[in-house]
């Protein structure tokens, strides 16, 4: 369970290359801009991370 988004953690993940920016513009249709990251790095974006079994 992830709680309390941490913007500073988001910036740190960007700086460390754990978050990638994906510009998904295709011919004839623009799908927008996305952020991509590995799931194992997701907890660094939150103040509280709890493993639920």
Backbone as ProteinMPNN parsed JSONL, in Angstrom:
{"seq_chain_A": "XXXXXXXXXXXXXXXXXXXXXXXXXXXXXXXXXXXXXXXXXXXXXXXXXXXXX", "coords_chain_A": {"N_chain_A": [[0.853, -1.15, 0.0], [0.652, 2.142, -0.89], [1.157, 5.404, 0.269], [0.623, 8.938, 0.523], [1.874, 10.821, -1.702], [5.101, 11.83, -2.752], [6.587, 14.531, -3.932], [9.248, 15.362, -4.036], [10.562, 12.902, -4.014], [9.754, 12.015, -6.508], [11.112, 13.845, -8.182], [13.739, 13.121, -7.529], [13.802, 10.492, -8.487], [13.538, 11.019, -11.219], [15.975, 12.373, -11.674], [17.78, 10.314, -11.138], [17.34, 8.635, -13.209], [15.347, 6.743, -13.058], [12.801, 7.207, -13.782], [11.33, 7.615, -16.887], [10.636, 9.786, -19.613], [8.128, 9.603, -21.949], [7.373, 10.494, -25.106], [4.655, 10.138, -26.862], [3.898, 10.527, -29.691], [2.365, 9.957, -32.678], [2.112, 9.396, -36.215], [-0.539, 11.175, -37.443], [-2.004, 10.87, -35.082], [-1.863, 11.878, -31.739], [-0.782, 10.504, -28.788], [-0.083, 11.606, -26.427], [2.002, 12.619, -23.605], [3.926, 10.582, -21.471], [4.923, 9.226, -18.289], [7.232, 6.76, -17.491], [8.176, 3.981, -15.504], [10.005, 1.464, -13.656], [8.278, -0.99, -11.734], [9.442, -1.699, -9.284], [10.658, 0.596, -8.398], [8.673, 2.266, -7.673], [7.87, 2.686, -4.877], [9.599, 4.743, -3.997], [8.397, 7.086, -4.632], [6.602, 7.746, -2.73], [5.728, 8.614, 0.667], [5.083, 6.67, 2.487], [5.245, 3.199, 2.473], [3.832, 0.078, 2.474], [3.999, -3.381, 2.701], [1.604, -5.679, 1.761], [0.512, -8.776, 2.543]], "CA_chain_A": [[0.0, 0.0, 0.0], [1.441, 3.359, -1.0], [0.403, 6.555, 0.766], [1.223, 10.265, 0.542], [2.792, 11.076, -2.806], [6.224, 12.68, -2.384], [7.086, 15.155, -5.152], [10.712, 15.341, -3.979], [10.934, 11.559, -4.443], [9.536, 11.988, -7.952], [12.23, 14.558, -8.792], [14.941, 12.308, -7.332], [13.701, 9.366, -9.422], [13.855, 11.57, -12.546], [17.415, 12.65, -11.714], [18.501, 9.043, -11.116], [17.016, 7.87, -14.413], [14.387, 5.677, -12.766], [11.585, 7.597, -14.493], [11.599, 8.031, -18.254], [9.56, 10.539, -20.254], [7.784, 8.989, -23.237], [6.565, 11.34, -25.971], [3.971, 9.158, -27.698], [3.252, 11.191, -30.829], [2.405, 9.119, -33.874], [1.596, 10.037, -37.414], [-1.998, 11.259, -37.506], [-2.673, 10.854, -33.779], [-0.948, 12.102, -30.627], [-1.233, 9.804, -27.582], [0.315, 12.383, -25.264], [3.273, 12.413, -22.924], [3.756, 9.654, -20.359], [6.069, 8.885, -17.46], [7.357, 5.306, -17.332], [9.181, 3.552, -14.534], [9.876, 0.083, -13.206], [7.425, -1.088, -10.553], [10.21, -1.806, -8.05], [11.059, 1.938, -7.997], [7.466, 3.009, -7.324], [7.807, 3.146, -3.483], [10.371, 5.959, -3.733], [7.538, 8.228, -4.92], [5.645, 7.89, -1.632], [6.291, 8.719, 2.007], [4.805, 5.448, 3.252], [5.049, 2.006, 1.648], [3.571, -1.089, 3.325], [3.79, -4.621, 1.95], [0.427, -6.402, 2.211], [0.608, -10.184, 2.125]], "C_chain_A": [[0.908, 1.225, 0.0], [0.586, 4.546, -0.583], [1.263, 7.808, 0.711], [2.304, 10.44, -0.52], [3.845, 12.091, -2.368], [6.843, 13.253, -3.663], [8.609, 15.188, -5.186], [11.248, 13.974, -4.404], [10.784, 11.39, -5.946], [10.701, 12.668, -8.676], [13.528, 13.761, -8.679], [14.955, 11.127, -8.308], [13.989, 9.815, -10.852], [15.364, 11.773, -12.695], [18.234, 11.364, -11.806], [18.202, 8.163, -12.332], [16.063, 6.713, -14.177], [13.036, 5.956, -13.407], [12.007, 8.097, -15.867], [10.39, 8.777, -18.8], [9.361, 9.965, -21.647], [6.866, 9.933, -24.0], [5.936, 10.429, -27.017], [3.181, 9.856, -28.807], [3.45, 10.32, -32.066], [1.853, 9.893, -35.053], [0.068, 10.002, -37.39], [-2.707, 11.256, -36.164], [-1.637, 10.974, -32.669], [-1.511, 11.438, -29.369], [-0.746, 10.474, -26.311], [1.678, 12.006, -24.713], [3.033, 11.557, -21.695], [5.045, 9.579, -19.553], [6.072, 7.379, -17.306], [8.435, 5.011, -16.312], [8.957, 2.094, -14.174], [9.069, 0.055, -11.911], [8.22, -1.139, -9.262], [10.708, -0.441, -7.557], [9.867, 2.774, -7.52], [7.431, 3.482, -5.862], [8.597, 4.424, -3.203], [9.562, 7.227, -4.02], [6.568, 8.535, -3.786], [6.353, 7.941, -0.292], [6.141, 7.414, 2.79], [4.522, 4.301, 2.291], [4.933, 0.803, 2.573], [3.32, -2.28, 2.417], [2.6, -5.356, 2.572], [0.518, -7.815, 1.661], [-0.738, -10.825, 1.981]], "O_chain_A": [[1.83, 1.32, 0.81], [-0.558, 4.685, -1.017], [2.486, 7.741, 0.839], [3.49, 10.233, -0.263], [3.533, 13.079, -1.703], [7.539, 12.546, -4.39], [9.203, 15.054, -6.256], [12.274, 13.895, -5.079], [11.586, 10.708, -6.585], [11.218, 12.14, -9.66], [14.323, 13.726, -9.618], [15.993, 10.803, -8.884], [14.614, 9.081, -11.618], [15.955, 11.397, -13.707], [19.266, 11.33, -12.476], [18.754, 7.07, -12.461], [15.975, 5.801, -15.0], [12.217, 5.049, -13.56], [12.928, 8.904, -15.99], [9.25, 8.436, -18.484], [10.307, 9.855, -22.427], [5.722, 10.154, -23.601], [6.609, 9.998, -27.954], [1.953, 9.782, -28.851], [4.578, 9.995, -32.439], [1.203, 10.926, -34.887], [-0.538, 8.932, -37.326], [-3.887, 11.6, -36.093], [-0.643, 10.248, -32.665], [-2.61, 11.781, -28.933], [-0.977, 9.956, -25.218], [2.401, 11.188, -25.282], [2.066, 11.765, -20.962], [6.129, 9.839, -20.075], [5.035, 6.78, -17.023], [9.465, 5.683, -16.253], [7.866, 1.554, -14.358], [9.166, 0.968, -11.091], [7.735, -0.673, -8.231], [11.14, -0.33, -6.41], [10.053, 3.881, -7.015], [6.991, 4.606, -5.62], [8.282, 5.128, -2.244], [10.0, 8.326, -3.682], [5.794, 9.487, -3.875], [7.439, 7.385, -0.129], [6.966, 7.094, 3.646], [3.671, 4.411, 1.408], [5.835, 0.539, 3.368], [2.526, -2.202, 1.479], [2.593, -5.624, 3.773], [0.591, -8.016, 0.449], [-0.828, -12.003, 1.636]]}, "name": "protein", "num_of_chains": 1, "seq": "XXXXXXXXXXXXXXXXXXXXXXXXXXXXXXXXXXXXXXXXXXXXXXXXXXXXX"}
